[in-house]
Structures are given as structure tokens and as C-alpha cells.
Amino acid sequence: MTGQRIILAIAALWGLAGVAMLASGSHPPQVGLLAVGGQFLLFHAAACLALVNTQLVSNWRRALPIALMLTGSGLFALEILLHVSTGLAALAMLAPIGGGLTILGWLLLVIGALIEPRN
């Protein structure tokens, strides 16, 4: 295993931990929910952009994490936006579902980074 793979795996693990911490700290009546949603989107957009250009994991090992991160962060931020702007609580499960999908995306990236590709 190369140093680059270890760094990628650690960075992915930090991303997973960061998502879990942000998600657990975003439950009402927390102040700054929109900022949390925005950060969630920005962090994952940057992560996905970096993943698109990495050659450290195979295509399929980065495609699923990217899809999960984009879908999960979008659902998470959408629920926060709806909750703050309309008070609508009917879709409150979107945030934990989105957070869970995003965490799963990071977990799959950790696993993909640690598995050596077949030659």
C-alpha cells in the first residue's frame, strides 16, 4: 500500500467523521442550520471534484461514493432549507437519510482506498 493510498484513506475517514459531527450538531433548535447545510454541500462538492480527478481508486470505487455524497448532501441541505424557510417538518427524515447516505459514501471511499486494484 502506497503512502498516497494511506493519505487518501485517512482523508476519507476524516470526511466521514466530519459528516457525522456536522449531522449530529444540526438538529433543531440549533442556530445556523442554513450555514450547516451550506457547509455540507460545499465540502462534498469539493470532495467529489477531487475524487473525479484521482487515479488512486478505480472508476467504480469512486463513482458510487461520489453519487452517495452528492445525493446525501443534497437531501441533507434540502431538508434544512425547507425546515428553516417554511417550518415544514413533514420531510424531516430527509436530513438523517441524506446524512446516512453521505456517511456511507465516505465509508465506501475509505474501503476503496484501502483495497489494492487488481492488475
Number of C-alpha atoms within 10 A of each C-alpha: 9 10 8 11 18 14 12 21 20 15 16 22 19 14 22 20 15 15 21 15 11 15 21 11 13 19 13 11 7 9 11 12 19 19 14 19 23 18 15 24 21 13 15 21 16 10 18 19 11 11 20 13 9 13 9 18 21 15 12 10 19 22 16 16 24 25 15 21 27 22 17 27 30 21 24 29 24 21 23 27 18 16 18 15 10 9 10 13 13 10 13 15 13 20 23 17 16 24 27 20 22 31 26 18 25 28 19 21 27 24 15 21 24 18 14 14 11 5 3
